[in-house]
């Protein structure tokens, strides 16, 4: 899986979101198109089918990116590769914001389903299976592609959308760290099952997807453990985030944007101890929101 745009070609930019295509996509496209000959009267229709898959995946990823921006997150890059697409989204670390950013992708596929279904019904009623069989076959394939992508993505296996949606829902109940831990453990079990399926069916693609899932689940599990350790750190009793009402941790977790020195901004009241730079606002490490320290003091709840 490409972790950045390295090895990718920049296609275009829409609404501030740059779209890149990984070079391996072309290799797999040639292999897949040639392997599907015989379904249409011309290989050109196989190319159109593969391009339809490309378009559906692209719309799916834009759903993630635009939803992330809607909740105040950052999303400015999409990379398409042979096994799908990656929308680099960074929603605010809140369960609701994360849930919407993830769920918006599959919702795009849900919206497309009745559109493709209506086109297929129109094709049948117009007699296209006899007069234009290639067009009818293409519409049917596109409907199946969209439905298949939706079903696969909604499997509750991390890091698929279904697994991340499950994690976001658990976040409301279990908290940030434990919800991620539960989701990644379920993902590891699902990935192990997919490996068995890949061996049984001798499917290279299933094996590749399983490896991708295992790598992401392992990374997610390590992140969950780090979040769990972070949650146990001692906290500043005299401050609370105006947004999430969480007290900030004690320690050098803030970095000066001028000299690079790490320091505890609540011990120095927003002043870098090395270069003396004053920071008017302070970012919450837990939720990502930034507010003046004076507002952090105002939101302390006293008994």
C-alpha positions as CSV (number, residue, x, y, z in Angstrom):
1,X,0.0,0.0,0.0
2,X,1.4,3.4,-0.9
3,X,1.9,5.5,2.3
4,X,2.5,8.7,0.4
5,X,2.5,10.0,-3.2
6,X,5.9,8.6,-3.8
7,X,5.8,6.6,-7.1
8,X,2.5,8.2,-8.0
9,X,1.4,10.5,-10.9
10,X,-0.6,13.6,-10.1
11,X,-3.8,13.5,-12.1
12,X,-5.7,16.6,-11.1
13,X,-6.9,18.7,-8.2
14,X,-10.5,19.3,-7.1
15,X,-11.7,21.5,-4.3
16,X,-8.1,21.6,-2.9
17,X,-7.8,17.8,-3.0
18,X,-4.9,16.5,-5.2
19,X,-5.5,13.1,-6.8
20,X,-2.6,10.8,-7.5
21,X,-2.4,7.5,-9.3
22,X,0.2,5.0,-8.3
23,X,2.3,3.6,-11.2
24,X,1.4,0.0,-10.3
25,X,-2.2,0.8,-11.2
26,X,-1.3,0.7,-14.9
27,X,0.4,-2.7,-14.6
28,X,-2.5,-4.3,-12.8
29,X,-5.0,-2.6,-15.2
30,X,-3.3,-4.2,-18.2
31,X,-3.3,-7.6,-16.5
32,X,-7.0,-7.3,-15.4
33,X,-8.2,-6.0,-18.8
34,X,-6.5,-8.7,-20.7
35,X,-7.8,-11.4,-18.3
36,X,-11.4,-10.4,-18.8
37,X,-11.5,-10.7,-22.6
38,X,-14.5,-12.5,-24.0
39,X,-17.1,-10.8,-21.9
40,X,-17.6,-8.1,-24.6
41,X,-17.3,-7.9,-28.3
42,X,-14.3,-5.6,-28.0
43,X,-11.5,-5.1,-25.5
44,X,-12.5,-1.4,-25.5
45,X,-15.5,-2.3,-23.3
46,X,-13.2,-4.1,-20.8
47,X,-11.2,-0.8,-20.6
48,X,-14.4,1.1,-19.9
49,X,-15.4,-1.4,-17.2
50,X,-12.0,-0.9,-15.5
51,X,-12.3,2.9,-15.8
52,X,-15.8,2.6,-14.2
53,X,-14.2,0.9,-11.3
54,X,-11.6,3.7,-11.1
55,X,-14.4,6.3,-11.1
56,X,-16.4,4.6,-8.4
57,X,-13.4,4.2,-6.1
58,X,-12.5,7.9,-6.7
59,X,-16.0,9.1,-5.8
60,X,-15.8,6.9,-2.7
61,X,-12.5,8.5,-1.6
62,X,-13.8,12.0,-2.3
63,X,-16.7,11.1,0.0
64,X,-14.2,10.5,2.8
65,X,-12.2,13.7,2.1
66,X,-15.1,16.1,1.8
67,X,-16.8,14.7,4.9
68,X,-13.6,15.1,6.8
69,X,-13.4,18.8,5.8
70,X,-17.0,19.3,6.7
71,X,-16.3,18.4,10.4
72,X,-13.2,20.6,10.5
73,X,-10.5,18.1,9.6
74,X,-7.7,18.1,7.0
75,X,-8.0,16.2,3.8
76,X,-6.0,17.3,0.7
77,X,-4.7,14.1,-0.9
78,X,-6.1,10.9,-2.5
79,X,-3.9,8.1,-3.9
80,X,-5.4,5.4,-6.1
81,X,-3.6,2.1,-6.4
82,X,-4.5,-1.4,-7.6
83,X,-6.3,-2.6,-4.5
84,X,-8.4,0.5,-4.1
85,X,-7.9,4.1,-3.0
86,X,-6.5,5.9,0.0
87,X,-8.0,9.2,1.2
88,X,-5.5,10.9,3.5
89,X,-7.9,12.3,6.1
90,X,-7.2,13.8,9.5
91,X,-10.5,14.4,11.2
92,X,-10.7,16.0,14.7
93,X,-10.0,13.3,17.3
94,X,-13.7,13.0,18.2
95,X,-15.9,9.9,17.7
96,X,-18.6,11.8,15.8
97,X,-16.2,13.5,13.5
98,X,-14.3,10.3,12.8
99,X,-17.6,8.4,12.2
100,X,-18.9,10.8,9.6
101,X,-15.5,11.0,7.8
102,X,-15.4,7.2,7.4
103,X,-19.1,6.6,6.8
104,X,-19.4,9.1,4.0
105,X,-17.3,6.9,1.7
106,X,-19.7,3.9,1.7
107,X,-22.6,6.3,1.6
108,X,-21.4,7.4,-1.8
109,X,-21.7,3.7,-3.0
110,X,-25.2,3.6,-1.4
111,X,-26.3,6.7,-3.4
112,X,-24.8,5.2,-6.6
113,X,-26.7,1.9,-6.3
114,X,-30.2,3.2,-7.3
115,X,-28.7,5.3,-10.1
116,X,-27.0,2.2,-11.7
117,X,-30.1,0.1,-11.0
118,X,-32.3,2.6,-12.7
119,X,-30.0,2.7,-15.7
120,X,-30.0,-1.1,-15.9
121,X,-33.8,-1.2,-15.7
122,X,-34.0,1.3,-18.5
123,X,-31.6,-0.8,-20.5
124,X,-33.7,-3.8,-20.2
125,X,-37.0,-2.0,-21.0
126,X,-35.4,-0.5,-24.1
127,X,-34.3,-3.8,-25.4
128,X,-30.6,-3.1,-25.1
129,X,-29.7,-6.8,-24.2
130,X,-30.5,-7.6,-27.9
131,X,-29.8,-4.3,-29.7
132,X,-26.8,-3.1,-27.6
133,X,-25.6,-6.1,-25.6
134,X,-22.2,-4.5,-24.7
135,X,-23.8,-1.5,-23.2
136,X,-26.2,-3.6,-21.2
137,X,-23.4,-5.9,-20.0
138,X,-21.4,-2.9,-18.9
139,X,-24.2,-1.4,-16.9
140,X,-24.8,-4.7,-15.2
141,X,-21.1,-5.0,-14.4
142,X,-20.9,-1.5,-13.0
143,X,-23.9,-2.2,-10.7
144,X,-22.2,-5.4,-9.4
145,X,-18.9,-3.5,-8.9
146,X,-20.5,-0.8,-6.8
147,X,-22.5,-3.3,-4.8
148,X,-19.4,-5.6,-4.3
149,X,-17.3,-2.7,-3.1
150,X,-20.0,-1.6,-0.7
151,X,-20.4,-5.0,0.8
152,X,-16.6,-5.6,1.1
153,X,-15.9,-2.2,2.6
154,X,-18.6,-2.6,5.2
155,X,-17.1,-5.8,6.6
156,X,-16.5,-5.0,10.3
157,X,-12.8,-5.7,9.9
158,X,-10.2,-3.0,10.6
159,X,-8.9,-1.1,8.6
160,X,-11.8,-1.5,6.1
161,X,-14.5,1.2,6.4
162,X,-16.8,-1.2,8.4
163,X,-14.1,-1.8,10.9
164,X,-13.4,1.9,11.3
165,X,-17.1,2.6,11.7
166,X,-17.2,0.0,14.4
167,X,-14.3,1.6,16.1
168,X,-15.9,5.0,15.9
169,X,-19.2,3.7,17.5
170,X,-17.2,1.9,20.2
171,X,-15.4,5.1,20.9
172,X,-18.5,6.7,22.3
173,X,-18.7,3.9,24.9
174,X,-15.1,2.6,25.4
175,X,-13.0,5.7,24.7
176,X,-10.4,6.4,22.1
177,X,-7.7,3.8,23.0
178,X,-9.8,0.8,23.9
179,X,-12.1,1.2,20.9
180,X,-9.1,1.1,18.6
181,X,-7.7,-1.9,20.4
182,X,-11.0,-3.9,20.1
183,X,-11.3,-3.0,16.4
184,X,-7.8,-4.0,15.6
185,X,-8.1,-7.3,17.4
186,X,-11.2,-8.1,15.4
187,X,-9.3,-7.0,12.3
188,X,-6.5,-9.4,13.1
189,X,-8.9,-12.2,13.4
190,X,-10.6,-11.2,10.1
191,X,-7.3,-10.9,8.3
192,X,-6.3,-14.4,9.6
193,X,-9.5,-15.7,8.2
194,X,-8.9,-14.0,4.9
195,X,-5.5,-15.6,4.7
196,X,-7.1,-19.0,5.1
197,X,-9.6,-18.1,2.4
198,X,-6.7,-17.0,0.1
199,X,-4.8,-20.2,0.5
200,X,-8.0,-22.3,0.0
201,X,-8.9,-20.4,-3.2
202,X,-5.3,-19.8,-4.3
203,X,-6.3,-16.1,-4.7
204,X,-3.3,-13.8,-5.0
205,X,-5.6,-10.7,-4.6
206,X,-7.1,-12.0,-1.4
207,X,-3.7,-12.7,0.0
208,X,-2.5,-9.2,-0.9
209,X,-5.5,-7.7,0.8
210,X,-5.0,-9.9,3.9
211,X,-1.3,-8.7,4.2
212,X,-2.5,-5.1,3.9
213,X,-5.0,-5.6,6.6
214,X,-2.5,-7.4,8.9
215,X,0.0,-4.5,8.5
216,X,-2.7,-1.9,9.3
217,X,-4.1,-3.8,12.2
218,X,-0.7,-4.2,13.8
219,X,0.0,-0.5,13.3
220,X,-3.4,0.3,14.8
221,X,-2.8,-2.0,17.8
222,X,0.5,-0.3,18.5
223,X,-1.2,3.1,18.3
224,X,-3.9,1.9,20.7
225,X,-1.3,0.8,23.2
226,X,0.4,4.2,22.9
227,X,-3.0,6.0,23.4
228,X,-3.6,3.8,26.4
229,X,-0.3,4.8,28.0
230,X,-0.9,8.4,27.2
231,X,-4.3,8.4,28.8
232,X,-2.7,7.3,32.1
233,X,-0.3,10.2,32.3
234,X,-0.6,12.7,35.2
235,X,-2.7,15.8,34.2
236,X,-2.6,19.5,35.0
237,X,-5.4,19.9,37.6
238,X,-5.8,23.7,37.0
239,X,-6.7,23.5,33.3
240,X,-9.3,21.8,31.1
241,X,-9.8,21.9,27.3
242,X,-12.8,24.2,26.4
243,X,-13.8,21.7,23.8
244,X,-13.5,18.2,25.3
245,X,-13.2,19.3,28.9
246,X,-10.1,17.1,29.3
247,X,-7.1,18.2,31.5
248,X,-3.8,18.5,29.6
249,X,-1.0,16.0,30.4
250,X,2.0,17.1,32.4
251,X,5.1,16.9,30.2
252,X,6.9,18.4,27.2
253,X,4.3,17.5,24.6
254,X,4.2,20.9,22.8
255,X,6.8,22.0,20.3
256,X,7.9,25.6,19.6
257,X,7.3,26.4,16.0
258,X,10.3,28.8,15.9
259,X,13.2,27.0,17.6
260,X,11.8,23.4,17.7
261,X,12.1,23.1,21.5
262,X,9.6,20.8,23.2
263,X,8.2,22.1,26.4
264,X,5.1,22.1,28.7
265,X,3.1,25.1,27.6
266,X,1.0,25.0,30.8
267,X,4.1,25.3,33.0
268,X,5.4,28.3,31.1
269,X,1.9,29.9,30.2
270,X,2.5,29.6,26.5
271,X,6.0,30.9,26.4
272,X,8.9,28.9,24.9
273,X,11.6,28.6,27.6
274,X,14.4,28.6,25.0
275,X,13.6,31.4,22.5
276,X,10.9,33.3,24.5
277,X,8.2,33.0,21.8
278,X,4.7,33.6,23.1
279,X,2.0,31.4,21.7
280,X,-1.5,32.9,21.9
281,X,-3.3,29.6,21.6
282,X,-2.6,26.1,22.8
283,X,-3.7,22.9,21.0
284,X,-5.4,20.1,22.9
285,X,-3.5,16.9,22.4
286,X,-6.6,14.9,23.1
287,X,-9.2,16.5,20.7
288,X,-7.0,18.7,18.5
289,X,-8.8,22.0,19.2
290,X,-6.8,25.1,19.9
291,X,-7.8,27.8,22.4
292,X,-6.1,30.5,24.5
293,X,-4.8,29.2,27.8
294,X,-7.0,31.7,29.6
295,X,-10.0,29.8,28.3
296,X,-8.5,26.5,29.5
297,X,-8.5,28.0,33.0
298,X,-12.1,29.3,32.6
299,X,-13.4,25.8,31.9
300,X,-12.0,24.1,35.0
301,X,-14.9,22.6,37.0
302,X,-14.7,23.2,40.7
303,X,-16.7,21.3,43.3
